[in-house]
Amino acid sequence: MDITPKFVKFIGESDSEDNELRIPSLFWSKVSNLFPTVVQLFFPNGFSVWVGYDNNDDVFKGVGKFYPKPWWNGFNPGDMLDLNWGWSAGGFEEFHMSLLF
């Protein structure tokens, strides 16, 4: 049984305009107290980016840096992301993103 903390996120047009990626409230309520203020997001194509995490608003901040048009690294509005939370070898928080079909 896989017990890796994870959540699924539907990408909307507003995600690119707000410069934020909201974390689902159920996921946030269970593990947000463990998050640092900066996390690393990894994309399936090998791209990664450091973004801020705001525990008060349950959002990743500064995600607009990987929202170039046409959309971020092959993701498009309406796509569904699977984000898996884990630790890197250096002890930093990281999220691995994958596209669900």
C-alpha positions in Angstrom: 0.0 0.0 0.0 1.4 3.4 -1.0 1.2 5.9 1.9 3.1 8.7 0.1 1.3 12.0 0.9 -0.2 13.2 -2.4 -3.0 15.1 -4.0 -4.6 15.7 -7.3 -5.0 19.3 -8.8 -7.0 20.3 -11.8 -5.3 23.2 -13.6 -7.5 26.2 -14.4 -6.8 29.4 -16.3 -6.8 31.3 -13.0 -3.8 29.3 -11.8 -1.5 31.1 -14.2 -3.0 34.5 -13.5 -2.8 34.3 -9.7 0.9 33.2 -9.5 -0.3 30.7 -6.9 -1.1 27.0 -6.8 -3.7 26.2 -4.1 -3.4 23.1 -2.1 -6.6 21.1 -1.5 -7.8 21.8 2.1 -8.0 18.1 3.2 -4.3 17.5 2.2 -3.3 20.8 3.7 -5.0 20.2 7.0 -3.2 16.9 7.5 0.4 17.7 6.6 0.8 21.5 6.2 2.5 21.8 9.6 5.4 19.8 8.2 6.1 22.1 5.3 9.0 24.5 5.2 8.5 28.0 3.7 10.2 26.9 0.4 9.6 23.7 -1.5 11.0 22.3 -4.8 8.5 21.3 -7.5 9.8 18.6 -10.0 8.2 18.2 -13.5 8.2 14.9 -15.5 10.5 16.5 -18.1 13.2 17.0 -15.5 12.6 20.7 -14.9 12.4 21.8 -11.3 11.8 25.1 -9.6 11.9 26.4 -6.0 8.7 28.1 -4.9 7.4 29.7 -1.6 4.8 28.0 0.5 2.3 30.1 2.5 0.9 28.0 5.4 -1.7 30.6 6.2 -3.3 30.6 2.8 -2.4 27.0 1.8 -0.8 27.9 -1.5 2.5 27.6 -3.3 3.6 31.2 -4.1 5.6 32.3 -7.2 4.5 29.5 -9.5 4.1 32.0 -12.3 7.8 31.4 -13.1 6.9 28.1 -14.6 3.7 29.2 -16.3 5.1 30.4 -19.7 2.5 30.5 -22.4 2.0 28.0 -24.0 1.4 26.7 -20.6 3.9 25.2 -18.2 6.0 22.4 -19.4 3.4 20.7 -21.4 0.5 21.1 -18.9 -2.6 22.8 -20.1 -5.8 24.2 -18.5 -8.1 21.3 -17.7 -5.3 18.9 -17.1 -5.1 17.0 -13.8 -1.8 17.0 -11.9 -0.8 14.3 -9.4 1.6 15.8 -6.8 3.6 13.4 -4.6 5.3 14.9 -1.5 8.7 13.6 -0.3 12.1 14.4 0.9 15.2 14.9 -1.3 18.6 13.4 -0.4 19.6 16.8 1.0 16.6 16.8 3.4 14.6 19.4 1.5 10.9 19.1 0.8 10.0 18.3 -2.8 6.9 17.7 -4.8 7.0 15.5 -7.9 4.3 16.4 -10.5 2.9 14.0 -13.1 0.1 14.5 -15.6 -2.9 12.2 -15.2 -5.0 11.4 -18.3 
